[in-house]
Amino acid sequence: MYARTLTPFTARDGENLALYSWQAEESSKQPGNLGAPSRGVVLIVHGLGEHAGRYDHVANNLRNWGFQVCAYDQRGHGESTGLPGILPNSNALLDDLAEVVDDTRQLYPQRPLILLGHSLGGLVASRFVSLGIRPVDALVLSSPALNARLSAFQKLLLRVLPRIAPDLSVSNGLDANFISHNPQAVKAYLEDRLVHNKISPRLGQFIATAGPATLAAATQWRTPTLLMYAGADKLVNPAGSDQFAKLATTSKSVKPGTVTAKRFDGYYHELFNELDAEPVLELLKNWLDARF
């Protein structure tokens, strides 16, 4: 087993981001095998309203497969500072990821770096890659928020509110019953003190604009990417991932095999927390094994 350890990190604007790594517990360390794994480093970017601690089980699997694992609580989430759901500017989440990537590269030089983003984290990670903010060796997306299921009225609000009340804190409207078919996962989510349900017009605008921008870049995709998404997702529209997969896998400008896409029909939003998560983990392991 591996224990999650927290390291404070101060961002460029003074906010404190909680950074995590998963280290072998003393009782499980074996003589002659105390060094960090050498296959690569997986950096986890969590979703809206949640936090990195919800990925302990994913991190333990990755460590068992020979990868170092790092993560961070995005600003306004988990143990990081910042008001829940509030962004100081529209690029804040991308800037934070750039700083965390730089820090991770310094800690683990000469190692392949793989971003693993879920939902909002998948949107942040994929937009980060599409803009080429920092080079990464691979990208794993879990139900990325490429299509945010916005109604016509919500789209209208997002054209107005970011200009007049960008920091207005409102409920994100997500129904926790649809994160997973696993009632224990839903119960744990609802009882988690570090989970919140807040969003602001500025964050909403980022989500609404970053998705289409990432889709527009799919026909020129260069980074090896595994896209896994839920076919019965009621929190983000799987049509966004359908579109990304079609664009990236049919474009003559994208090298064959660059993007591997798998739609898990019947699954809810959080693939790693579904009742039958084994096929998800198996696909992830096989994809990583073929590349690192």
Contacts in CASP RR format, 6 or more apart in sequence:
PFRMAT RR
TARGET T0000
AUTHOR 0000-0000-0000
METHOD contacts of the structure
MODEL  1
MYARTLTPFTARDGENLALYSWQAEESSKQPGNLGAPSRGVVLIVHGLGE
HAGRYDHVANNLRNWGFQVCAYDQRGHGESTGLPGILPNSNALLDDLAEV
VDDTRQLYPQRPLILLGHSLGGLVASRFVSLGIRPVDALVLSSPALNARL
SAFQKLLLRVLPRIAPDLSVSNGLDANFISHNPQAVKAYLEDRLVHNKIS
PRLGQFIATAGPATLAAATQWRTPTLLMYAGADKLVNPAGSDQFAKLATT
SKSVKPGTVTAKRFDGYYHELFNELDAEPVLELLKNWLDARF
1 24 0 8 1.000
1 25 0 8 1.000
1 28 0 8 1.000
1 60 0 8 1.000
2 22 0 8 1.000
2 23 0 8 1.000
2 24 0 8 1.000
2 25 0 8 1.000
2 28 0 8 1.000
2 59 0 8 1.000
2 60 0 8 1.000
2 63 0 8 1.000
2 69 0 8 1.000
3 22 0 8 1.000
3 23 0 8 1.000
3 24 0 8 1.000
3 25 0 8 1.000
4 20 0 8 1.000
4 21 0 8 1.000
4 22 0 8 1.000
4 52 0 8 1.000
4 53 0 8 1.000
4 56 0 8 1.000
4 59 0 8 1.000
5 20 0 8 1.000
5 21 0 8 1.000
5 22 0 8 1.000
5 23 0 8 1.000
6 18 0 8 1.000
6 19 0 8 1.000
6 20 0 8 1.000
6 79 0 8 1.000
7 18 0 8 1.000
7 19 0 8 1.000
7 20 0 8 1.000
7 21 0 8 1.000
8 16 0 8 1.000
8 17 0 8 1.000
8 18 0 8 1.000
8 19 0 8 1.000
9 16 0 8 1.000
9 17 0 8 1.000
9 18 0 8 1.000
9 19 0 8 1.000
9 72 0 8 1.000
9 99 0 8 1.000
9 100 0 8 1.000
9 103 0 8 1.000
10 16 0 8 1.000
10 17 0 8 1.000
11 17 0 8 1.000
11 75 0 8 1.000
11 95 0 8 1.000
11 96 0 8 1.000
11 99 0 8 1.000
12 95 0 8 1.000
12 99 0 8 1.000
13 88 0 8 1.000
15 75 0 8 1.000
15 80 0 8 1.000
15 81 0 8 1.000
15 82 0 8 1.000
16 80 0 8 1.000
16 81 0 8 1.000
17 72 0 8 1.000
17 73 0 8 1.000
17 74 0 8 1.000
17 75 0 8 1.000
17 80 0 8 1.000
17 81 0 8 1.000
17 96 0 8 1.000
17 99 0 8 1.000
17 100 0 8 1.000
18 52 0 8 1.000
18 72 0 8 1.000
18 73 0 8 1.000
18 78 0 8 1.000
18 79 0 8 1.000
18 80 0 8 1.000
19 70 0 8 1.000
19 71 0 8 1.000
19 72 0 8 1.000
19 100 0 8 1.000
19 103 0 8 1.000
20 52 0 8 1.000
20 53 0 8 1.000
20 70 0 8 1.000
20 71 0 8 1.000
20 72 0 8 1.000
20 73 0 8 1.000
21 68 0 8 1.000
21 69 0 8 1.000
21 70 0 8 1.000
21 71 0 8 1.000
22 56 0 8 1.000
22 59 0 8 1.000
22 60 0 8 1.000
22 62 0 8 1.000
22 63 0 8 1.000
22 68 0 8 1.000
22 69 0 8 1.000
24 34 0 8 1.000
24 63 0 8 1.000
36 68 0 8 1.000
36 108 0 8 1.000
37 63 0 8 1.000
37 66 0 8 1.000
37 67 0 8 1.000
37 68 0 8 1.000
38 66 0 8 1.000
38 111 0 8 1.000
39 65 0 8 1.000
39 66 0 8 1.000
39 67 0 8 1.000
39 112 0 8 1.000
39 288 0 8 1.000
39 292 0 8 1.000
40 66 0 8 1.000
40 67 0 8 1.000
40 68 0 8 1.000
40 108 0 8 1.000
40 111 0 8 1.000
40 112 0 8 1.000
40 113 0 8 1.000
40 114 0 8 1.000
40 292 0 8 1.000
41 67 0 8 1.000
41 68 0 8 1.000
41 69 0 8 1.000
41 70 0 8 1.000
41 104 0 8 1.000
41 108 0 8 1.000
41 111 0 8 1.000
41 112 0 8 1.000
41 113 0 8 1.000
41 114 0 8 1.000
42 59 0 8 1.000
42 62 0 8 1.000
42 67 0 8 1.000
42 68 0 8 1.000
42 69 0 8 1.000
42 70 0 8 1.000
42 114 0 8 1.000
42 115 0 8 1.000
42 116 0 8 1.000
42 140 0 8 1.000
43 70 0 8 1.000
43 71 0 8 1.000
43 72 0 8 1.000
43 100 0 8 1.000
43 101 0 8 1.000
43 104 0 8 1.000
43 113 0 8 1.000
43 114 0 8 1.000
43 115 0 8 1.000
43 116 0 8 1.000
44 52 0 8 1.000
44 55 0 8 1.000
44 58 0 8 1.000
44 59 0 8 1.000
44 69 0 8 1.000
44 70 0 8 1.000
44 71 0 8 1.000
44 116 0 8 1.000
44 117 0 8 1.000
44 118 0 8 1.000
45 71 0 8 1.000
45 72 0 8 1.000
45 74 0 8 1.000
45 97 0 8 1.000
45 115 0 8 1.000
45 116 0 8 1.000
45 117 0 8 1.000
45 118 0 8 1.000
45 121 0 8 1.000
45 122 0 8 1.000
45 124 0 8 1.000
45 125 0 8 1.000
46 52 0 8 1.000
46 53 0 8 1.000
46 54 0 8 1.000
46 55 0 8 1.000
46 71 0 8 1.000
46 73 0 8 1.000
46 74 0 8 1.000
46 77 0 8 1.000
46 117 0 8 1.000
46 118 0 8 1.000
46 119 0 8 1.000
46 120 0 8 1.000
46 121 0 8 1.000
47 74 0 8 1.000
47 77 0 8 1.000
47 117 0 8 1.000
47 118 0 8 1.000
47 119 0 8 1.000
47 120 0 8 1.000
47 121 0 8 1.000
47 122 0 8 1.000
48 119 0 8 1.000
48 120 0 8 1.000
48 121 0 8 1.000
48 145 0 8 1.000
48 172 0 8 1.000
48 174 0 8 1.000
48 199 0 8 1.000
49 77 0 8 1.000
49 84 0 8 1.000
49 85 0 8 1.000
49 120 0 8 1.000
49 172 0 8 1.000
49 195 0 8 1.000
49 196 0 8 1.000
49 197 0 8 1.000
49 198 0 8 1.000
50 77 0 8 1.000
50 78 0 8 1.000
50 189 0 8 1.000
50 192 0 8 1.000
50 194 0 8 1.000
50 195 0 8 1.000
51 73 0 8 1.000
51 77 0 8 1.000
51 78 0 8 1.000
51 79 0 8 1.000
51 192 0 8 1.000
51 194 0 8 1.000
51 195 0 8 1.000
52 71 0 8 1.000
52 72 0 8 1.000
52 73 0 8 1.000
52 78 0 8 1.000
53 71 0 8 1.000
53 194 0 8 1.000
54 189 0 8 1.000
54 192 0 8 1.000
54 273 0 8 1.000
55 71 0 8 1.000
55 118 0 8 1.000
55 272 0 8 1.000
57 272 0 8 1.000
58 116 0 8 1.000
58 272 0 8 1.000
59 69 0 8 1.000
59 71 0 8 1.000
61 281 0 8 1.000
61 284 0 8 1.000
61 285 0 8 1.000
62 69 0 8 1.000
63 69 0 8 1.000
65 285 0 8 1.000
65 288 0 8 1.000
65 289 0 8 1.000
67 114 0 8 1.000
67 288 0 8 1.000
67 292 0 8 1.000
68 108 0 8 1.000
68 111 0 8 1.000
70 100 0 8 1.000
70 104 0 8 1.000
70 107 0 8 1.000
72 80 0 8 1.000
72 96 0 8 1.000
72 100 0 8 1.000
73 79 0 8 1.000
73 80 0 8 1.000
73 194 0 8 1.000
74 80 0 8 1.000
74 93 0 8 1.000
74 96 0 8 1.000
74 120 0 8 1.000
74 121 0 8 1.000
74 124 0 8 1.000
75 81 0 8 1.000
75 82 0 8 1.000
75 87 0 8 1.000
75 92 0 8 1.000
75 93 0 8 1.000
75 96 0 8 1.000
76 82 0 8 1.000
76 83 0 8 1.000
76 84 0 8 1.000
76 85 0 8 1.000
76 86 0 8 1.000
77 84 0 8 1.000
77 85 0 8 1.000
77 194 0 8 1.000
77 196 0 8 1.000
78 194 0 8 1.000
79 194 0 8 1.000
83 167 0 8 1.000
83 169 0 8 1.000
83 198 0 8 1.000
84 169 0 8 1.000
84 196 0 8 1.000
84 198 0 8 1.000
85 169 0 8 1.000
85 196 0 8 1.000
85 198 0 8 1.000
85 199 0 8 1.000
85 200 0 8 1.000
85 203 0 8 1.000
86 167 0 8 1.000
86 169 0 8 1.000
86 198 0 8 1.000
86 200 0 8 1.000
86 202 0 8 1.000
86 203 0 8 1.000
87 93 0 8 1.000
87 200 0 8 1.000
87 202 0 8 1.000
87 203 0 8 1.000
87 206 0 8 1.000
89 202 0 8 1.000
90 202 0 8 1.000
90 205 0 8 1.000
90 206 0 8 1.000
93 124 0 8 1.000
93 206 0 8 1.000
94 124 0 8 1.000
94 127 0 8 1.000
94 128 0 8 1.000
94 131 0 8 1.000
94 133 0 8 1.000
97 124 0 8 1.000
97 125 0 8 1.000
97 128 0 8 1.000
97 133 0 8 1.000
98 128 0 8 1.000
98 133 0 8 1.000
98 134 0 8 1.000
101 113 0 8 1.000
101 115 0 8 1.000
101 134 0 8 1.000
101 136 0 8 1.000
102 134 0 8 1.000
104 113 0 8 1.000
105 113 0 8 1.000
112 137 0 8 1.000
112 138 0 8 1.000
112 292 0 8 1.000
113 136 0 8 1.000
113 137 0 8 1.000
113 138 0 8 1.000
114 136 0 8 1.000
114 137 0 8 1.000
114 138 0 8 1.000
114 139 0 8 1.000
114 140 0 8 1.000
114 288 0 8 1.000
114 292 0 8 1.000
115 125 0 8 1.000
115 128 0 8 1.000
115 129 0 8 1.000
115 136 0 8 1.000
115 138 0 8 1.000
115 139 0 8 1.000
115 140 0 8 1.000
116 125 0 8 1.000
116 139 0 8 1.000
116 140 0 8 1.000
116 142 0 8 1.000
117 124 0 8 1.000
117 125 0 8 1.000
117 140 0 8 1.000
117 141 0 8 1.000
117 142 0 8 1.000
117 144 0 8 1.000
118 141 0 8 1.000
118 142 0 8 1.000
118 143 0 8 1.000
118 144 0 8 1.000
118 270 0 8 1.000
118 272 0 8 1.000
119 142 0 8 1.000
119 143 0 8 1.000
119 144 0 8 1.000
119 145 0 8 1.000
119 235 0 8 1.000
119 236 0 8 1.000
119 269 0 8 1.000
120 145 0 8 1.000
120 207 0 8 1.000
121 144 0 8 1.000
121 145 0 8 1.000
122 141 0 8 1.000
122 142 0 8 1.000
122 144 0 8 1.000
122 145 0 8 1.000
123 144 0 8 1.000
123 145 0 8 1.000
123 146 0 8 1.000
123 207 0 8 1.000
123 210 0 8 1.000
123 211 0 8 1.000
123 214 0 8 1.000
124 210 0 8 1.000
125 139 0 8 1.000
125 141 0 8 1.000
125 144 0 8 1.000
126 139 0 8 1.000
126 141 0 8 1.000
126 144 0 8 1.000
126 146 0 8 1.000
126 214 0 8 1.000
126 225 0 8 1.000
127 210 0 8 1.000
127 211 0 8 1.000
127 213 0 8 1.000
127 214 0 8 1.000
128 134 0 8 1.000
129 136 0 8 1.000
129 139 0 8 1.000
129 223 0 8 1.000
129 225 0 8 1.000
130 213 0 8 1.000
130 214 0 8 1.000
130 217 0 8 1.000
130 221 0 8 1.000
136 223 0 8 1.000
137 223 0 8 1.000
137 224 0 8 1.000
137 292 0 8 1.000
138 223 0 8 1.000
138 224 0 8 1.000
138 225 0 8 1.000
138 226 0 8 1.000
138 291 0 8 1.000
138 292 0 8 1.000
139 223 0 8 1.000
139 224 0 8 1.000
139 225 0 8 1.000
139 226 0 8 1.000
140 225 0 8 1.000
140 226 0 8 1.000
140 228 0 8 1.000
140 284 0 8 1.000
140 287 0 8 1.000
141 225 0 8 1.000
141 226 0 8 1.000
141 227 0 8 1.000
141 228 0 8 1.000
141 229 0 8 1.000
141 241 0 8 1.000
142 228 0 8 1.000
142 229 0 8 1.000
142 270 0 8 1.000
142 271 0 8 1.000
142 272 0 8 1.000
143 228 0 8 1.000
143 229 0 8 1.000
143 230 0 8 1.000
143 233 0 8 1.000
143 235 0 8 1.000
143 236 0 8 1.000
143 238 0 8 1.000
143 241 0 8 1.000
143 269 0 8 1.000
143 270 0 8 1.000
143 271 0 8 1.000
144 227 0 8 1.000
144 229 0 8 1.000
144 236 0 8 1.000
144 241 0 8 1.000
144 244 0 8 1.000
145 207 0 8 1.000
145 211 0 8 1.000
145 236 0 8 1.000
146 211 0 8 1.000
146 214 0 8 1.000
146 215 0 8 1.000
146 236 0 8 1.000
146 240 0 8 1.000
146 241 0 8 1.000
146 243 0 8 1.000
146 244 0 8 1.000
147 211 0 8 1.000
147 236 0 8 1.000
147 237 0 8 1.000
147 238 0 8 1.000
147 239 0 8 1.000
147 240 0 8 1.000
147 241 0 8 1.000
147 243 0 8 1.000
148 204 0 8 1.000
148 207 0 8 1.000
148 208 0 8 1.000
148 211 0 8 1.000
148 236 0 8 1.000
148 237 0 8 1.000
149 235 0 8 1.000
149 236 0 8 1.000
149 237 0 8 1.000
150 158 0 8 1.000
150 208 0 8 1.000
155 208 0 8 1.000
157 201 0 8 1.000
158 201 0 8 1.000
158 204 0 8 1.000
158 205 0 8 1.000
158 208 0 8 1.000
161 168 0 8 1.000
161 201 0 8 1.000
162 201 0 8 1.000
162 202 0 8 1.000
162 204 0 8 1.000
162 205 0 8 1.000
165 201 0 8 1.000
166 200 0 8 1.000
166 201 0 8 1.000
166 202 0 8 1.000
167 200 0 8 1.000
167 201 0 8 1.000
167 202 0 8 1.000
168 200 0 8 1.000
168 201 0 8 1.000
169 198 0 8 1.000
169 199 0 8 1.000
169 200 0 8 1.000
170 198 0 8 1.000
170 199 0 8 1.000
170 200 0 8 1.000
171 197 0 8 1.000
171 198 0 8 1.000
171 199 0 8 1.000
172 197 0 8 1.000
172 198 0 8 1.000
172 199 0 8 1.000
173 197 0 8 1.000
174 197 0 8 1.000
174 235 0 8 1.000
175 234 0 8 1.000
175 235 0 8 1.000
176 186 0 8 1.000
176 189 0 8 1.000
176 190 0 8 1.000
177 186 0 8 1.000
178 233 0 8 1.000
178 234 0 8 1.000
178 235 0 8 1.000
178 268 0 8 1.000
178 269 0 8 1.000
179 185 0 8 1.000
179 186 0 8 1.000
179 189 0 8 1.000
179 235 0 8 1.000
179 268 0 8 1.000
179 269 0 8 1.000
179 270 0 8 1.000
179 273 0 8 1.000
180 186 0 8 1.000
180 268 0 8 1.000
180 269 0 8 1.000
180 270 0 8 1.000
180 273 0 8 1.000
180 274 0 8 1.000
180 275 0 8 1.000
181 267 0 8 1.000
181 268 0 8 1.000
181 274 0 8 1.000
181 275 0 8 1.000
182 273 0 8 1.000
182 274 0 8 1.000
182 275 0 8 1.000
185 270 0 8 1.000
185 273 0 8 1.000
185 274 0 8 1.000
189 195 0 8 1.000
211 240 0 8 1.000
214 244 0 8 1.000
215 240 0 8 1.000
215 243 0 8 1.000
215 244 0 8 1.000
215 247 0 8 1.000
218 243 0 8 1.000
218 244 0 8 1.000
218 247 0 8 1.000
218 248 0 8 1.000
218 251 0 8 1.000
218 254 0 8 1.000
218 259 0 8 1.000
219 247 0 8 1.000
219 248 0 8 1.000
219 251 0 8 1.000
219 253 0 8 1.000
219 254 0 8 1.000
220 251 0 8 1.000
220 253 0 8 1.000
220 254 0 8 1.000
221 248 0 8 1.000
221 251 0 8 1.000
221 254 0 8 1.000
221 258 0 8 1.000
221 259 0 8 1.000
222 254 0 8 1.000
222 255 0 8 1.000
222 258 0 8 1.000
223 258 0 8 1.000
224 257 0 8 1.000
224 258 0 8 1.000
224 259 0 8 1.000
224 291 0 8 1.000
225 248 0 8 1.000
225 258 0 8 1.000
225 259 0 8 1.000
225 260 0 8 1.000
226 260 0 8 1.000
226 262 0 8 1.000
226 283 0 8 1.000
226 284 0 8 1.000
226 287 0 8 1.000
227 241 0 8 1.000
227 244 0 8 1.000
227 245 0 8 1.000
227 259 0 8 1.000
227 260 0 8 1.000
227 261 0 8 1.000
227 262 0 8 1.000
228 261 0 8 1.000
228 262 0 8 1.000
228 264 0 8 1.000
228 271 0 8 1.000
228 280 0 8 1.000
228 283 0 8 1.000
228 284 0 8 1.000
229 238 0 8 1.000
229 241 0 8 1.000
229 261 0 8 1.000
229 262 0 8 1.000
229 263 0 8 1.000
229 264 0 8 1.000
229 271 0 8 1.000
230 238 0 8 1.000
230 263 0 8 1.000
230 264 0 8 1.000
230 266 0 8 1.000
230 267 0 8 1.000
230 268 0 8 1.000
230 269 0 8 1.000
230 270 0 8 1.000
230 271 0 8 1.000
230 274 0 8 1.000
231 238 0 8 1.000
231 263 0 8 1.000
231 264 0 8 1.000
231 265 0 8 1.000
231 266 0 8 1.000
231 267 0 8 1.000
232 265 0 8 1.000
232 266 0 8 1.000
232 267 0 8 1.000
232 268 0 8 1.000
233 267 0 8 1.000
233 268 0 8 1.000
233 269 0 8 1.000
234 268 0 8 1.000
234 269 0 8 1.000
235 268 0 8 1.000
235 269 0 8 1.000
236 269 0 8 1.000
238 263 0 8 1.000
241 261 0 8 1.000
241 263 0 8 1.000
242 263 0 8 1.000
244 259 0 8 1.000
244 261 0 8 1.000
245 259 0 8 1.000
245 261 0 8 1.000
245 263 0 8 1.000
248 254 0 8 1.000
248 258 0 8 1.000
248 259 0 8 1.000
248 261 0 8 1.000
249 257 0 8 1.000
249 259 0 8 1.000
249 261 0 8 1.000
260 287 0 8 1.000
262 283 0 8 1.000
264 271 0 8 1.000
264 274 0 8 1.000
264 279 0 8 1.000
264 280 0 8 1.000
267 274 0 8 1.000
268 274 0 8 1.000
271 277 0 8 1.000
271 280 0 8 1.000
272 280 0 8 1.000
272 281 0 8 1.000
274 280 0 8 1.000
END
